[in-house]
Amino acid sequence: MAEARVKARAPRKESVFAERFAVFAECLLTGVWIAVGSLGVVTYPAAFAAGARHLRRRTAHEGGGWREFAADFRVAVRGGWIAGLSGWAAAAAVWVDVQAVRAGIPGGPLVGAVGVFALIGFVVAGLRAAAVWTPGATWRSLLAEAGRRTVLDPAGSFLIVGGLAVVVVSAWFATPLAVPVLGAVAAAAVAVEERHRRR
């Protein structure tokens, strides 16, 4: 009789659909947080790192919310702003390459294509580094290791590029849609890194 009462009081377990939908909703909310954290222009690596850590906590069924995200963001931004500045410098270099292509400079198309592919690789490595960030980790070592994984795990890198393409297409259809979808990109990077870790 007592055993029957204990079973009756046990909380109902979420269905697989409900749990996955909750993770999807959390990704969209995290995308908004990442967008807010990225308003500092060079703070986007720290925002993605804090967002990825939040999603890792969520999938591990640990507590955490806006306060934990903000605390992680404050720690990540200490060295992350340099990574953000480097990203903007790389984007500026690619913009110069594209201008060279438009000007018709000999060899311009090749230089432009190499520059665009290098920028995509840099972005993927940055997202992979942010996906595994933890307090105390240095961005230099995170980016170096993520660069190796970007090259050695092309399938995972391609999945992240697909996530970035979704953000671009969302922004093309309706700019506000790109904000929550940023969380899906962070989730894709977390999933790719978890897949790589388990290989």
C-alpha positions in Angstrom: 0.0 0.0 0.0 2.8 2.4 1.0 4.6 1.5 -2.3 1.5 2.3 -4.3 1.3 5.8 -2.6 5.0 6.5 -3.4 4.4 5.6 -7.0 1.3 7.8 -7.1 3.3 10.8 -5.7 6.3 10.4 -8.1 6.4 13.3 -10.5 5.5 12.5 -14.1 8.5 12.3 -16.4 8.4 14.6 -19.4 7.8 13.0 -22.8 10.7 13.0 -25.2 8.8 15.5 -27.4 8.2 17.9 -24.5 11.8 17.7 -23.4 13.1 18.4 -26.9 10.7 21.2 -27.4 11.9 22.7 -24.1 15.5 22.6 -25.3 14.5 24.2 -28.6 12.7 27.0 -26.7 15.7 27.4 -24.5 17.9 27.8 -27.6 15.7 30.6 -28.9 15.8 32.4 -25.6 19.6 31.9 -25.4 19.8 33.5 -28.9 18.2 36.6 -27.5 20.7 36.6 -24.6 23.6 36.2 -27.1 22.4 39.1 -29.2 22.2 41.3 -26.1 25.7 40.2 -25.1 27.0 40.9 -28.6 25.9 44.6 -28.5 29.4 45.5 -27.3 30.7 44.8 -30.9 33.8 42.9 -29.7 31.9 40.9 -27.1 30.3 38.3 -29.4 32.8 35.5 -28.5 32.0 35.9 -24.8 28.3 36.0 -25.5 28.5 32.8 -27.5 30.6 31.2 -24.8 28.2 32.1 -22.1 25.3 30.9 -24.3 26.9 27.6 -25.0 27.7 27.0 -21.4 24.1 27.8 -20.5 22.9 25.2 -23.1 25.3 22.6 -21.8 23.9 23.1 -18.3 20.3 22.9 -19.7 21.0 19.6 -21.5 22.7 18.2 -18.4 19.5 19.1 -16.4 21.4 21.5 -14.2 20.0 24.8 -13.0 20.8 28.1 -14.5 19.3 31.1 -16.1 19.9 34.7 -16.9 22.1 35.4 -13.8 24.4 32.4 -14.6 24.6 33.5 -18.2 25.5 37.1 -17.1 28.2 35.8 -14.7 29.7 33.5 -17.4 29.6 36.5 -19.8 31.5 38.7 -17.4 34.3 36.1 -17.0 34.4 35.2 -20.7 34.7 38.8 -21.9 37.9 39.4 -20.0 39.9 37.7 -22.8 37.2 37.2 -25.3 37.2 40.8 -26.4 40.6 40.3 -28.0 39.2 37.3 -29.9 36.3 39.5 -31.0 38.7 42.2 -32.2 40.6 39.6 -34.2 37.4 38.5 -35.8 36.6 42.0 -37.0 40.1 42.4 -38.3 39.7 39.1 -40.3 36.4 40.4 -41.7 38.0 43.7 -42.7 40.8 41.8 -44.5 38.2 39.7 -46.4 36.4 42.9 -47.3 39.6 44.3 -48.8 40.0 41.0 -50.8 36.4 41.3 -52.1 37.1 44.9 -53.2 40.2 43.6 -55.0 38.0 41.2 -56.9 35.6 44.0 -57.8 38.4 46.2 -59.0 39.6 43.5 -61.4 43.1 43.2 -60.0 44.9 40.2 -61.5 44.5 37.1 -59.2 41.7 38.9 -57.4 39.1 36.1 -57.7 41.5 33.5 -56.2 42.6 35.8 -53.4 38.9 36.7 -52.7 37.8 33.0 -52.6 40.7 32.1 -50.3 39.8 35.0 -48.0 36.1 34.0 -47.8 37.0 30.4 -47.1 39.5 31.5 -44.4 36.9 33.7 -42.8 34.4 30.9 -42.7 37.0 28.6 -41.1 37.8 31.3 -38.6 34.2 31.8 -37.6 33.7 28.0 -37.3 36.8 27.7 -35.1 35.5 30.6 -33.0 32.2 28.9 -32.5 33.8 25.6 -31.6 36.1 27.4 -29.1 33.1 29.1 -27.6 31.2 25.8 -27.4 33.8 24.3 -25.0 34.7 27.4 -23.0 34.8 27.2 -19.3 35.9 29.8 -16.7 39.7 29.8 -16.5 40.2 28.6 -20.1 42.4 31.0 -22.2 41.0 32.0 -25.6 44.3 31.5 -27.3 44.5 27.8 -26.4 40.7 27.3 -27.1 41.1 28.8 -30.5 44.2 26.9 -31.4 42.6 23.6 -30.4 39.3 24.5 -32.1 41.2 25.4 -35.3 42.7 21.8 -35.3 39.2 20.3 -34.8 37.8 22.5 -37.5 40.2 21.0 -40.0 40.2 17.4 -38.6 36.4 17.2 -38.3 35.1 18.6 -41.6 31.7 17.0 -41.1 31.2 18.8 -37.8 32.5 22.0 -39.2 30.0 21.7 -42.2 27.1 21.3 -39.7 28.1 24.6 -38.0 28.3 26.3 -41.5 24.8 25.0 -42.1 23.7 26.7 -38.8 25.2 29.9 -39.9 23.4 29.6 -43.2 20.1 29.3 -41.3 20.9 32.6 -39.5 21.7 34.4 -42.8 18.5 33.1 -44.5 16.4 34.0 -41.4 17.9 37.5 -41.5 17.1 37.7 -45.2 13.5 36.8 -44.7 12.9 38.8 -41.5 15.8 40.4 -39.7 14.3 39.9 -36.2 14.3 36.1 -36.8 18.1 36.0 -36.8 18.3 37.0 -33.2 16.7 33.9 -31.6 18.3 31.6 -34.2 21.7 32.6 -32.8 20.9 30.3 -30.0 20.4 27.4 -32.4 23.9 28.1 -33.9 25.3 27.9 -30.3 23.4 24.7 -29.8 24.8 23.3 -33.1 28.3 24.1 -32.0 27.8 22.4 -28.6 26.3 19.3 -30.3 29.2 19.2 -32.8 31.8 19.4 -30.0 29.9 16.7 -27.9 29.9 14.5 -31.0 33.6 15.0 -31.5 34.3 14.3 -27.9 32.5 11.0 -28.0 34.3 9.8 -31.2 
